[in-house]
Amino acid sequence: MPKTLVTGASGFIESHLARALAQRGDDLRLLVRRGSSLDHVEDLEFERVTGDITDRRAVRRAMKGAERVFHVAGSTSMRSKDRERVFEVNVGGTRNVVEEAMRAEVEQVIHTSSAGAIGPARPGGTADEAQAFTAGHLGIAYVNSKHESEVEALRAAARGLPLVVVNPTFVLGPEDPSGTSNALVKRVMLRQIPFYVDGALNIVDVRDVAQGHLLAAQKGKAGERYILGGRNFTLSRLFADIARIAGVPAPPIKVPANLTIAVVALARRGGLPAPVTEDEVRSGSQWWTYRSSKAKKELGFRPR
């Protein structure tokens, strides 16, 4: 029976996608790094293939006999020490996946990109799929790597690979295996964010993102990309809402981004601890606000 391959099922979106595919009745194969825990999907039926997307032989082995591929694996790290690894995984890993998918002549690839690959909107505005990439000058490794990995995917689509791109915004929701995506909420609840900058985020539920992947596979057009987003928040409003629900004070101080970046950089050079990285501050000062009109119209995407 033809397989549905999911890369990186130990992650947040990946695990919810695997569950949605299993509920649909797909014959699942999960490509997971050695040592990764799959306890959160242990109740599902699947074939495990151990390997890393940066290992072309492992990708080729996982691709054998696959009919459809959901390429979700990637690195979301904002830590300075991980910059090279972020590009290795997100760009090099994607190149391996799409090239091996072409070699295996799979029927479809759904590539999980990020709204960050589109770049931020103008302050007070929203962006959509037609916007040219606007974030390169910020120097944020994660964002630039997701843009470059999407370019790799769309280049393969232009060469004939039946590939659709989805661009989730900032994902929150239940059952986050690593806690990474929900760390922002946790830090507000624990009062670990002493200040914030004047930015904004689009928040989407992970369960809606999983369903958006299935819709992209059913109705998406090859070579197109679709933003999977929910509601836009300023950071001030988002933190106030989280704090109100959690019953804690909201972060009290809004500070200029440039001053904060300078202080964080000075602390790093002096070997002092800082609550955030420079990339996190640069990212937080942008308006990552989007419209999902295309996904709603063409895919029937309905985020909660």
Salt bridges, closest charged atoms under 4 A:
ASP26 OD2 - ARG24 NH2 2.81
ASP27 OD1 - LYS3 NZ 3.32
ASP43 OD2 - ARG19 NH1 2.90
GLU47 OE1 - LYS3 NZ 3.13
GLU47 OE1 - ARG29 NE 3.06
ASP52 OD2 - ARG85 NH2 3.09
ASP82 OD2 - ARG79 NE 2.82
GLU88 OE2 - ARG85 NH1 3.40
GLU99 OE1 - ARG56 NH2 2.60
GLU100 OE2 - ARG56 NH1 2.94
GLU100 OE1 - ARG60 NE 2.82
ASP128 OD2 - ARG291 NH2 2.67
GLU150 OE2 - ARG225 NH1 2.52
GLU152 OE2 - ARG95 NH2 3.00
GLU152 OE2 - ARG155 NH1 3.57
ASP198 OD1 - LYS254 NZ 4.00
ASP205 OD2 - ARG207 NH2 2.78
ASP208 OD1 - ARG304 NH2 3.03
GLU224 OE1 - LYS294 NZ 2.57
ASP241 OD1 - ARG237 NE 3.04
ASP241 OD1 - ARG244 NH2 3.52
GLU278 OE2 - ARG268 NE 2.51
ASP279 OD2 - ARG83 NH1 2.97
ASP279 OD1 - ARG282 NH1 3.22
GLU280 OE2 - ARG187 NH1 3.71
